Each structure stands twice: as structure tokens, then as C-alpha cells.
């Protein structure tokens, strides 16, 4: 933190910068976050912006600091329904989100950016209805927000890496349900086709190299990708839409990631599956 302070102070004094952005996976969790924010805002008197923040660790004092830093849009990721959040280990409630959003508006934030996922394993229509209820409650509380909806894409070295991605029609249906609420000031969604491509490239083995090679020889527009996914539908089915048995060697199994050993990931997977009612292949 002290090193960052020195760098910023130098560049401010030299007239190089008049604002900074703090980038990290969860900058609000850093023990020096408040100290750094107070230094930048009160001592250097510059504007500060921060990325998406964890709802469960964001409090009134942090909100005030961010508002004092000149930021006027607060980005948070409720992700899904309370039920699925709890299964993912994120236990904050809808009430907590409402309280945080109302407080942000009182502090001068113009609106919130909300990020949700659809297609999580074990997700039901009731989960989507729960999200809709939250969005309507926010609107009724006078909170303005933009809404971003993204398909869940399984990724290596995560607890849900063994589980299949939701079919494209499910993703489109549930994205449309959220779009139709129209309680937002702006809506965006990650394209279901792009999500399929992302999943195949993330989860595939060496045989997916053929897809990459052929894609490089095309214009790589939507039509090109659709034709490739039809041609290589067997790979799409195998790697993206089929649950992987726990005893099966994964394409990325030889890669070691600190803190993401397979035993730990399996334990988290089983806990999640039990809570949401997903059957796991042995």
C-alpha cells in the first residue's frame, strides 16, 4: 500500500494523473483498502473508481469512501437467486442487496450495474422468478439500475467444472424472462452462441485444436462459428453439454493451480449438488 501511495503521489505532483482506478478481484477485501482510499481522496484530493465489489463485505463506510472519490455508478453482482447464491457460498440476502442499493442512491450514486447469471446447474424457473422479484423490489424502492445477464459457462479448476452448460434454448428463454421485466434503465446480455464457443475452447482437449485452426481460416463471424459448431457437434456435446464423471481424467488435469486441488473442488461440488438437487455421476 505504501508503495502504491508513493507512485500515485509522485504522478499527481508531476501533473501526470488526476484520477486512479483500483483494479483487483476484490479490492474492498484488502486490509489496506480504506487507508488507501482515504489517502487518495483526502490527502491527494483526486477521483478514485473501483470495479465490482463483493456485496457481503461492502458496508456503509466503504460506500461513503467510494462516493467521496467521485464514483457515481456502483457495480455489484447478485449473480442469481438467494437459493443458488447460498449454494455457491455467497450467503447475502435480497434484503441486503436492497439496503445496499438504497444507501448508494442516498449517497449520490446515479445508478447501479447489476450482473446476473442464468443457466447455473440446478437452476429452475422459480430461481428466475426470484431474480425478477428482486428487480421489481429495487425499482419500487426508487433504485435505478442497468442489468447485465450472462450465461453460466463452466470453467476448469472450479468446483462446477464437471457439470454441463445449460442448452442454448434454456439460456435464451431465461434471458428473455429477465429482459421482459423492463425495470432497468439499460439491458445487456452475453450472446448464447459466444458462450458456447467460450465453453468449448475452455473445456476442450487437443482435438478442439481442429476447431481453432478452421476458425482461423474463416471470417470468424457468427455464421462461420455456427457452421463450425454444427460440424463439430460431437465435440460440443462431449465437452460442453455432458456431465463429466468424477473418475474421468480431465483435459486440464495435468495443470496444477495453487488452492484448487481436485479433492477440494470435489468437496465443494458435492456440497453444491446436494443443496440444489443435482445428481453427480460417479
C-alpha positions as CSV (number, residue, x, y, z in Angstrom):
1,X,0.0,0.0,0.0
2,X,2.8,2.4,0.9
3,X,4.5,1.8,-2.4
4,X,1.2,2.5,-4.3
5,X,0.8,5.7,-2.3
6,X,4.3,6.8,-3.3
7,X,3.7,6.1,-7.0
8,X,0.4,7.9,-7.1
9,X,1.7,10.9,-5.1
10,X,4.6,11.3,-7.5
11,X,2.4,11.2,-10.6
12,X,-0.1,13.6,-9.1
13,X,2.6,16.1,-8.1
14,X,4.1,15.8,-11.6
15,X,0.7,16.5,-13.2
16,X,0.6,13.2,-14.9
17,X,-2.7,11.9,-13.4
18,X,-5.7,13.4,-11.7
19,X,-7.6,10.1,-11.0
20,X,-6.9,6.5,-10.4
21,X,-8.8,3.2,-10.7
22,X,-8.2,0.4,-8.3
23,X,-8.3,-2.9,-10.1
24,X,-8.5,-6.4,-8.5
25,X,-10.7,-9.4,-8.0
26,X,-12.0,-8.0,-4.7
27,X,-10.2,-4.7,-3.8
28,X,-12.6,-4.0,-1.0
29,X,-11.4,-7.0,0.9
30,X,-7.8,-5.8,1.1
31,X,-6.9,-4.8,4.6
32,X,-5.4,-1.5,3.3
33,X,-8.4,-0.6,1.1
34,X,-9.8,2.1,3.4
35,X,-6.4,3.6,4.2
36,X,-5.5,3.9,0.6
37,X,-8.9,5.3,-0.4
38,X,-8.7,8.0,2.4
39,X,-5.1,8.9,1.3
40,X,-6.2,9.3,-2.4
41,X,-9.4,11.2,-1.6
42,X,-8.5,13.3,1.4
43,X,-4.8,13.8,1.0
44,X,-4.3,13.9,-2.7
45,X,-7.8,15.1,-3.5
46,X,-8.2,13.0,-6.7
47,X,-11.1,10.9,-8.0
48,X,-11.0,7.2,-7.5
49,X,-13.0,4.5,-9.2
50,X,-13.3,0.8,-8.1
51,X,-14.6,-2.2,-10.0
52,X,-17.3,-4.6,-9.0
53,X,-17.4,-5.1,-5.2
54,X,-18.4,-8.0,-3.1
55,X,-21.8,-7.4,-1.6
56,X,-21.2,-9.4,1.5
57,X,-18.2,-7.3,2.5
58,X,-19.4,-3.9,1.3
59,X,-20.5,-1.7,4.2
60,X,-21.7,1.9,4.7
61,X,-18.2,3.3,5.4
62,X,-16.8,1.8,2.2
63,X,-19.8,3.1,0.2
64,X,-19.2,6.6,1.6
65,X,-15.5,6.4,0.7
66,X,-16.3,5.4,-2.9
67,X,-18.9,8.1,-3.2
68,X,-16.4,10.7,-1.9
69,X,-14.0,9.5,-4.5
70,X,-16.3,10.8,-7.3
71,X,-17.7,7.4,-8.4
72,X,-21.3,7.6,-9.4
73,X,-22.1,4.1,-10.6
74,X,-21.9,1.2,-8.2
75,X,-21.3,-2.2,-9.8
76,X,-22.3,-5.4,-7.9
77,X,-23.0,-9.0,-8.8
78,X,-26.1,-10.5,-7.1
79,X,-25.5,-13.4,-9.6
80,X,-28.7,-15.4,-9.0
81,X,-31.5,-16.2,-6.6
82,X,-30.9,-16.4,-2.9
83,X,-31.1,-20.2,-3.1
84,X,-28.4,-20.5,-5.7
85,X,-26.2,-17.8,-4.1
86,X,-26.3,-19.7,-0.8
87,X,-25.3,-22.9,-2.6
88,X,-22.4,-21.0,-4.2
89,X,-21.2,-19.9,-0.8
90,X,-22.4,-16.4,-1.1
91,X,-24.9,-16.0,1.6
92,X,-26.1,-12.4,1.3
93,X,-29.8,-12.0,1.0
94,X,-32.1,-10.0,-1.3
95,X,-32.8,-7.7,1.7
96,X,-29.1,-7.0,2.0
97,X,-29.0,-6.0,-1.7
98,X,-32.0,-3.7,-1.3
99,X,-30.5,-2.0,1.7
100,X,-27.1,-1.5,0.0
101,X,-28.7,-0.2,-3.2
102,X,-30.9,2.3,-1.3
103,X,-27.9,3.5,0.7
104,X,-25.9,4.0,-2.5
105,X,-28.7,6.2,-4.0
106,X,-28.8,8.3,-0.8
107,X,-25.0,8.8,-1.1
108,X,-25.3,10.3,-4.6
109,X,-24.8,7.3,-6.9
110,X,-26.8,7.8,-10.0
111,X,-27.5,4.1,-10.6
112,X,-26.2,0.5,-10.1
113,X,-24.9,-2.0,-12.5
114,X,-26.2,-5.4,-11.7
115,X,-24.7,-8.7,-13.0
116,X,-26.6,-11.9,-13.1
117,X,-26.0,-15.4,-14.4
118,X,-28.6,-17.8,-16.0
119,X,-28.2,-21.5,-16.6
120,X,-26.5,-22.4,-13.4
121,X,-26.7,-26.1,-12.6
122,X,-29.9,-26.9,-10.7
123,X,-31.5,-23.6,-11.7
124,X,-35.3,-23.6,-12.1
125,X,-37.9,-21.1,-13.3
126,X,-38.5,-20.3,-9.6
127,X,-34.9,-19.0,-9.4
128,X,-35.6,-16.7,-12.3
129,X,-38.8,-15.5,-10.7
130,X,-36.9,-14.8,-7.6
131,X,-34.5,-12.6,-9.5
132,X,-37.4,-10.8,-11.1
133,X,-38.9,-10.2,-7.7
134,X,-35.6,-8.6,-6.6
135,X,-35.5,-6.4,-9.7
136,X,-39.1,-5.2,-9.0
137,X,-38.3,-4.5,-5.4
138,X,-35.3,-2.4,-6.4
139,X,-37.4,-0.4,-8.8
140,X,-40.2,0.1,-6.3
141,X,-37.5,1.3,-3.8
142,X,-36.5,4.0,-6.3
143,X,-33.2,2.4,-7.3
144,X,-32.1,2.9,-10.9
145,X,-30.0,0.1,-12.4
146,X,-28.7,-1.3,-15.5
147,X,-29.0,-5.1,-15.9
148,X,-26.4,-7.4,-17.4
149,X,-27.4,-11.1,-17.9
150,X,-24.7,-13.7,-18.8
151,X,-24.9,-17.4,-19.4
152,X,-23.1,-19.6,-16.8
153,X,-20.0,-21.1,-18.6
154,X,-18.2,-24.0,-16.8
155,X,-14.5,-23.3,-16.3
156,X,-11.5,-25.5,-15.5
157,X,-10.2,-25.5,-11.9
158,X,-13.6,-24.5,-10.4
159,X,-16.0,-26.7,-8.3
160,X,-18.6,-26.9,-11.1
161,X,-16.1,-27.9,-13.8
162,X,-17.7,-31.4,-14.0
163,X,-21.2,-30.1,-14.8
164,X,-22.7,-29.4,-18.2
165,X,-23.7,-26.0,-19.6
166,X,-27.4,-25.3,-20.0
167,X,-28.8,-25.7,-23.5
168,X,-28.9,-22.6,-25.7
169,X,-32.7,-22.6,-25.7
170,X,-32.8,-22.5,-21.9
171,X,-30.3,-19.7,-21.8
172,X,-32.3,-17.7,-24.3
173,X,-35.6,-18.3,-22.6
174,X,-34.4,-17.2,-19.2
175,X,-32.5,-14.2,-20.5
176,X,-35.7,-13.1,-22.2
177,X,-37.7,-13.5,-19.0
178,X,-35.3,-11.0,-17.3
179,X,-35.3,-8.7,-20.3
180,X,-39.1,-8.6,-20.3
181,X,-39.2,-7.2,-16.8
182,X,-38.2,-3.8,-18.1
183,X,-37.5,-2.4,-14.6
184,X,-34.0,-1.4,-15.7
185,X,-32.6,1.7,-17.4
186,X,-30.3,-0.3,-19.7
187,X,-30.1,-4.0,-20.6
188,X,-27.3,-6.1,-22.0
189,X,-26.7,-9.9,-22.4
190,X,-23.8,-12.0,-23.3
191,X,-24.7,-13.9,-26.5
192,X,-25.5,-17.6,-26.1
193,X,-23.5,-18.5,-29.2
194,X,-20.4,-16.7,-27.9
195,X,-20.9,-18.6,-24.6
196,X,-21.0,-21.9,-26.4
197,X,-17.7,-21.1,-28.2
198,X,-16.1,-19.9,-25.0
199,X,-17.2,-23.1,-23.2
200,X,-15.8,-25.3,-26.0
201,X,-12.4,-23.5,-26.0
202,X,-12.3,-23.6,-22.2
203,X,-13.2,-27.2,-21.7
204,X,-11.9,-29.0,-24.8
205,X,-8.9,-31.3,-25.2
206,X,-6.4,-31.3,-28.0
207,X,-9.0,-32.3,-30.6
208,X,-10.5,-28.8,-30.3
209,X,-7.4,-27.5,-32.0
210,X,-9.0,-28.5,-35.3
211,X,-11.9,-26.1,-34.5
212,X,-9.4,-23.3,-33.7
213,X,-7.5,-23.9,-36.9
214,X,-10.6,-24.0,-39.1
215,X,-12.0,-20.9,-37.4
216,X,-8.7,-19.0,-38.2
217,X,-9.3,-19.7,-41.9
218,X,-12.7,-18.1,-41.8
219,X,-14.0,-14.6,-41.2
220,X,-14.9,-15.8,-37.7
221,X,-18.3,-14.1,-37.9
222,X,-21.5,-15.6,-36.4
223,X,-22.3,-17.7,-39.5
224,X,-18.8,-19.2,-39.5
225,X,-19.0,-20.2,-35.9
226,X,-22.4,-21.7,-36.3
227,X,-21.3,-23.8,-39.2
228,X,-18.2,-25.0,-37.2
229,X,-20.3,-25.9,-34.2
230,X,-22.6,-27.9,-36.4
231,X,-19.6,-29.7,-38.0
232,X,-18.0,-30.4,-34.6
233,X,-21.2,-31.0,-32.7
234,X,-19.7,-34.2,-31.3
235,X,-17.0,-32.2,-29.5
236,X,-19.6,-29.6,-28.3
237,X,-21.7,-32.4,-26.9
238,X,-18.8,-34.2,-25.3
239,X,-17.1,-31.2,-23.6
240,X,-19.8,-28.7,-23.1
241,X,-23.2,-30.5,-22.7
242,X,-22.2,-33.7,-21.0
243,X,-21.5,-34.1,-17.3
244,X,-18.0,-35.4,-16.7
245,X,-17.7,-38.4,-14.3
246,X,-15.6,-37.7,-11.3
247,X,-13.3,-40.6,-12.0
248,X,-12.6,-39.4,-15.6
249,X,-9.3,-37.7,-16.4
250,X,-10.0,-34.1,-17.3
251,X,-8.2,-32.4,-20.2
252,X,-6.6,-29.9,-17.9
253,X,-5.9,-32.3,-15.1
254,X,-2.1,-32.1,-15.5
255,X,-2.2,-28.3,-14.8
256,X,-1.7,-27.5,-11.1
257,X,-3.3,-24.4,-9.7
258,X,-2.5,-23.4,-6.0
259,X,-5.5,-23.6,-3.8
260,X,-7.6,-25.5,-6.5
261,X,-6.7,-29.1,-5.8
262,X,-9.1,-31.7,-7.1
263,X,-10.1,-33.0,-3.7
264,X,-11.2,-29.6,-2.5
265,X,-13.1,-28.9,-5.7
266,X,-14.9,-32.2,-5.5
267,X,-15.9,-31.4,-1.9
268,X,-17.4,-28.1,-3.0
269,X,-19.1,-29.7,-6.0
270,X,-20.8,-32.3,-3.8
271,X,-21.9,-29.6,-1.3
272,X,-23.4,-27.5,-4.1
273,X,-25.1,-30.5,-5.8
274,X,-26.7,-31.6,-2.5
275,X,-28.1,-28.1,-1.9
276,X,-29.5,-27.6,-5.4
277,X,-30.6,-31.2,-6.1
278,X,-28.1,-32.0,-8.9
279,X,-27.2,-35.7,-9.5
280,X,-23.5,-36.3,-9.8
281,X,-22.0,-39.1,-12.0
282,X,-19.6,-41.3,-10.1
